[in-house]
Amino acid sequence: MEYTEEEYLMISGIQHFKFCRRQWALIHVEQQWAENVHTVVGELMHKRAHDPYFTEKRKDIIVVRALPVASRQLGVSGECDIVEFHKCEDGITLFGHRGLYSVYPIEYKKGKPKKTDEDKLQLAAQAMCLEEMFSTYIQEGAIFYGETRKREIVEFSDGLREEVKEMFQEMHEYYKRNYTPKVKQSKACNACSLKDICLPKLEKTTSVKNYISQMLKEETE
């Protein structure tokens, strides 16, 4: 199955979906968003990495920033923070450059490596888009974390690739249904920029209508 451009979802949404399916739906289905210190720091890091007018060559490596990517098979589009093209003996051709090159995507993240896989899934999704676009195979990429100032190597295993496919398929199903799933409260909710919009505690106690009525009543007392 192939998707049309009108059906494309954002690649970056996979990290929200892995973290919390409800968070993803609030942002991408209901178009709600809120910023906290985590999102602001992350945005500043990406601004530094994303300079679409800047291409750098370091010996046998060509560095391209903010490279637009897309996949008809996954039905997604977005941008890679940085893609390095390494000169090699067996690779792809690049317009305007001699020789053959391998493709190496790099994602920039604030903080330090996570115990969960949302960052790895996003990078793998970018690699799968690049593979489709350049008709090549990408074995690995890297995530640069602002706190450690180091690259963490990510191998694009069969398991990681399969999870990317399954998650995007589920995301497309939710998006078509205009569906926002419910959520169980956890410690992760405290760091979520949408916790005040999501109101995870509210789902166990009362309805939104009753909550708003109670808030209005308290203001008039």
PEKAQUI-V431691 format. One record per residue. N is the residue number from 1. PHI is phi in degrees with one decimal (999 if undefined). D_LAST is the distance of its C-alpha to the last C-alpha in Angstrom with 2 decimals. Layout:
# PEKAQUI-V431691
N | PHI | D_LAST
N | PHI | D_LAST
This chain:
# PEKAQUI-V431691
1 | 999 | 58.45
2 | -121.8 | 57.61
3 | -97.7 | 54.40
4 | -88.8 | 54.28
5 | -60.5 | 52.62
6 | -66.6 | 49.84
7 | -96.7 | 48.95
8 | -62.5 | 48.91
9 | -104.0 | 46.00
10 | -79.2 | 45.32
11 | -57.7 | 47.38
12 | -61.3 | 44.68
13 | -64.2 | 42.42
14 | -66.1 | 44.49
15 | -71.1 | 43.03
16 | -66.7 | 39.48
17 | -64.9 | 40.78
18 | -67.5 | 42.50
19 | -66.6 | 39.49
20 | -167.0 | 37.09
21 | -62.4 | 37.83
22 | -68.3 | 34.18
23 | -58.5 | 33.88
24 | -59.4 | 37.01
25 | -66.1 | 35.75
26 | -61.9 | 32.42
27 | -79.4 | 34.54
28 | -95.8 | 37.62
29 | -96.1 | 36.60
30 | -90.0 | 33.03
31 | 60.3 | 33.80
32 | -107.3 | 30.78
33 | -154.2 | 31.26
34 | -147.0 | 29.55
35 | -104.2 | 31.34
36 | -132.6 | 31.30
37 | -61.1 | 33.92
38 | -67.7 | 36.25
39 | -70.2 | 36.41
40 | -67.6 | 36.90
41 | -62.2 | 39.75
42 | -62.3 | 41.31
43 | -66.3 | 41.24
44 | -63.6 | 42.95
45 | -63.4 | 45.66
46 | -69.2 | 46.34
47 | -63.9 | 46.65
48 | -70.1 | 49.37
49 | -78.4 | 51.17
50 | -92.1 | 50.87
51 | -133.7 | 53.33
52 | -64.4 | 54.80
53 | -99.9 | 57.50
54 | -117.3 | 58.83
55 | -125.3 | 61.59
56 | -119.0 | 63.38
57 | -120.2 | 66.69
58 | -120.0 | 67.57
59 | 54.5 | 71.16
60 | -100.7 | 71.07
61 | -124.0 | 67.29
62 | -104.0 | 65.48
63 | -108.4 | 61.73
64 | -118.2 | 59.55
65 | -106.1 | 55.84
66 | 52.8 | 53.16
67 | -80.1 | 55.62
68 | -67.3 | 54.23
69 | -135.3 | 54.94
70 | -160.0 | 54.53
71 | -143.6 | 55.78
72 | -73.4 | 56.54
73 | -70.3 | 56.99
74 | -88.1 | 53.57
75 | 73.0 | 51.86
76 | -139.1 | 50.25
77 | -151.7 | 50.54
78 | 170.2 | 49.42
79 | -134.4 | 50.93
80 | -92.8 | 52.67
81 | -55.2 | 51.83
82 | -143.1 | 55.50
83 | -125.3 | 58.60
84 | -98.3 | 61.81
85 | -109.2 | 65.11
86 | -96.5 | 67.75
87 | -65.1 | 71.39
88 | -151.1 | 73.28
89 | -86.4 | 76.36
90 | -134.0 | 74.63
91 | -160.2 | 71.56
92 | -105.1 | 70.43
93 | -94.2 | 71.67
94 | -120.5 | 69.47
95 | -60.2 | 70.27
96 | 86.3 | 71.82
97 | -130.7 | 72.48
98 | -85.0 | 75.58
99 | 90.3 | 75.69
100 | -115.7 | 73.38
101 | -137.0 | 69.87
102 | -96.3 | 67.51
103 | -110.2 | 63.75
104 | -137.1 | 61.26
105 | -80.6 | 57.49
106 | -133.5 | 55.20
107 | -110.7 | 51.41
108 | -100.0 | 49.39
109 | -135.6 | 46.39
110 | -77.1 | 44.30
111 | 72.8 | 44.21
112 | -131.0 | 46.85
113 | -54.0 | 48.38
114 | -91.2 | 46.08
115 | -77.0 | 46.94
116 | -92.9 | 45.94
117 | -105.0 | 47.90
118 | -61.2 | 45.54
119 | -68.5 | 47.33
120 | -64.9 | 50.73
121 | -65.2 | 49.84
122 | -63.8 | 48.84
123 | -65.5 | 52.09
124 | -62.9 | 54.11
125 | -63.1 | 52.65
126 | -62.5 | 53.72
127 | -62.7 | 57.17
128 | -66.5 | 57.53
129 | -66.4 | 56.78
130 | -63.1 | 59.37
131 | -61.6 | 61.87
132 | -67.7 | 61.53
133 | -71.0 | 61.81
134 | -104.1 | 64.81
135 | 52.3 | 66.48
136 | -141.2 | 66.62
137 | -121.5 | 65.47
138 | -116.0 | 63.17
139 | -81.4 | 63.47
140 | -153.8 | 60.85
141 | -147.6 | 58.40
142 | -148.5 | 56.22
143 | -117.9 | 52.65
144 | -98.0 | 52.27
145 | -102.9 | 49.39
146 | -65.3 | 48.07
147 | -76.9 | 47.55
148 | -88.0 | 51.00
149 | 58.0 | 52.75
150 | -133.7 | 54.97
151 | -88.9 | 55.84
152 | -105.0 | 55.31
153 | -72.9 | 57.92
154 | -122.0 | 56.76
155 | -90.6 | 59.39
156 | -86.9 | 58.74
157 | -72.7 | 59.77
158 | -61.3 | 60.18
159 | -64.4 | 57.19
160 | -65.9 | 54.91
161 | -64.1 | 56.20
162 | -66.1 | 55.69
163 | -65.3 | 52.06
164 | -59.0 | 51.49
165 | -60.5 | 53.00
166 | -65.6 | 51.03
167 | -68.7 | 47.68
168 | -66.3 | 48.26
169 | -62.1 | 49.37
170 | -65.7 | 46.15
171 | -62.7 | 44.13
172 | -62.9 | 46.04
173 | -64.5 | 45.34
174 | -62.2 | 41.57
175 | -64.0 | 41.67
176 | -64.1 | 43.70
177 | -83.6 | 41.35
178 | 55.5 | 38.26
179 | -105.2 | 37.11
180 | -113.0 | 34.44
181 | -70.0 | 35.09
182 | -81.1 | 32.59
183 | -141.9 | 32.61
184 | -99.6 | 32.65
185 | -65.2 | 30.71
186 | -145.7 | 33.07
187 | -62.8 | 33.41
188 | -63.3 | 34.40
189 | -61.6 | 30.89
190 | -64.8 | 29.83
191 | -94.8 | 32.32
192 | -79.7 | 31.55
193 | -69.6 | 30.32
194 | -106.2 | 28.58
195 | -62.0 | 26.63
196 | -74.7 | 23.21
197 | -81.6 | 24.53
198 | -69.1 | 26.34
199 | 51.0 | 23.57
200 | -60.2 | 26.26
201 | -68.7 | 24.03
202 | -62.9 | 22.12
203 | -64.0 | 25.35
204 | -95.8 | 25.71
205 | -115.8 | 22.29
206 | -158.4 | 20.74
207 | -87.9 | 21.31
208 | -60.8 | 20.15
209 | -59.4 | 18.64
210 | -67.7 | 16.55
211 | -62.8 | 15.64
212 | -64.0 | 14.48
213 | -60.1 | 12.51
214 | -65.9 | 10.73
215 | -63.6 | 10.20
216 | -65.0 | 8.85
217 | -64.8 | 6.36
218 | -66.6 | 5.28
219 | -70.3 | 5.63
220 | -89.0 | 3.80
221 | -81.1 | 0.00
